[in-house]
Amino acid sequence: MLLPPILLLILAVAASLLWLLLVLALSVLAHEFGHALAAWASGMVVTSLGIGSGKPLLVVRLPAAGTLLYFCRLGLRFSGVTWTFSPKGEVSRWQEILLASGGSLVNAGIALVSAWALTAFETLQPPFLTVWMPTVTVLLVNSVLALSFFVPHRTRHPEQGTLPSDGLQMVSALYPAYALGGQYGRQSVRFTGSLRTLTQQRAFWESIGDTTMLCVALLRAADSYLRLGEREAALACWREASDLPLLAAVEGYRRAWSGLLAVRLGTAADPAVSLDLAEAEFRAVGDRSGVDRVTLERLTRLGNLPPADREVELAALQSRAGAPLLLSVLGARITLQATAAMEPDCASGESAARIELLVSRYDAARIAYPSPVTDVHVYEMVARVRAAAGDEGGAAIAYERALAASRRVFLALAFLPDVQERYAARQGPLIEAARLCCLRLGRSADAERYARLFPARG
């Protein structure tokens, strides 16, 4: 019995749509495996990869790498995410580019193979009813995916927040001064990236069971909270991260950061021993930036060296520190020199000259790797030194920079209203010192502006 033509047409359209959806889903999954292959080739850990952003439908663990492969409800968008992590700390620029381009390169490869295969189908009869059209679908879908992911843009996921495209991540790697933020790049509010990532992704990681990525995010968030003065929040993140199960490849990273955070939180029984153990763990995983962080912590927190010797060690650390840590080292040197400059028996002129030289280096370094949290502390110290030396005009400039950085921090914390409110309250002494400086210079308008710098909540 022959089916009516209209029914045949409906069945043909339905079959074509089903094939299109299947090709799209498999192509996105291949794209994510491309990212994973690039990450593994770069020595990184892939904690999870898959497609979809809704409720998990299936989660399996790949036996060799321990990576979670997830399939979530797709909704109206076909998308996927590959979550990676480098136990060696900072990822190089070329590693970022390789990781970002891996997915699109796989799609481009599939498209090229499909185009080559089409030439073998030219003699088939009739071509449209055999394999020609399905192959064209594979070619077109993968071509579109390869090109679209290379275009710099942001994609908003209902459950995962806003994520950058591969092209935008490559722009972040090539041009750090015009980059993204968080774990996806670098920008002036980079410190909030770890907090925003944890806030947006936590529920998703918990739903698929990716406790490794959750642990890493918690440790990073603890570091960011400490820099903001949020000790209790940092302590909660650190304790939660200490109890999570995770991949064996990340255990050394957790032990290293746990030891470092224990010293900064004041919970270490013997800070010197904890720092030694943290340094050993960082060396074991090959994280040179982590070793430098331990060195910086040892020089600034333990205080077991005279100021002159500490300055020599900090200068040596500055010469070898990577760019992301450079501002912290320069800030520590400025703080050390500023503290010495305000001592009664200090040669103020010579010390002030050294501070101004360091400030000029700091200003140059922060162009590519700005850090508003560090800016607040550094420029406040500079303002105090200048004011003590009688340079009220120079102090006013430094106070202006400190408050501008403080406001950037405040605005970046809008997604955490309680943290934002507490941060604004802690800026009271800085605002008052800046107001008094302006009043001494007769700049009452600036003094009034500073008083309204942080709008009241609600």
Protein Blocks (a to p, Z undefined) as FASTA:
>chain_A
ZZdfklmmmmmmmmmmmmmmmmmmmmmmmmmmmmmmmmmmnopacfbgcedjbdcfbdcd
dfklopacddddekjadcdddddddfklpadfklmmmmmmmmmmmmmmmmmmmmmmmmmm
mmpccfklmmmmmmmmmmmmmmmmmmmmmpgcddddfklopaddfklmmmmmmmmmlcnb
djlbccfklmmmmmmmmmmmmmmmmmnopaklmmmmmmmmmmmmmmnopaklmmmmmmmm
mmpccdfklmmmmmmmmmmmmmmnopafblmlmmmmmmmmmmmnopaklmmmmmmmmmmm
nopacfklmmmmmmmmmmmpcfklmmmmmmmmmmmmmmmmmpmkbcfklmmmmmmmmmmm
mmmmmmmmgcfklmmmmmmmmmmmmmmnopamlmmmmmmmmmmmmmmmmmmmmmmmmlmm
mmmmmmmmmmmmmmmmmmmnopaklmmmmmmmpcceZZ
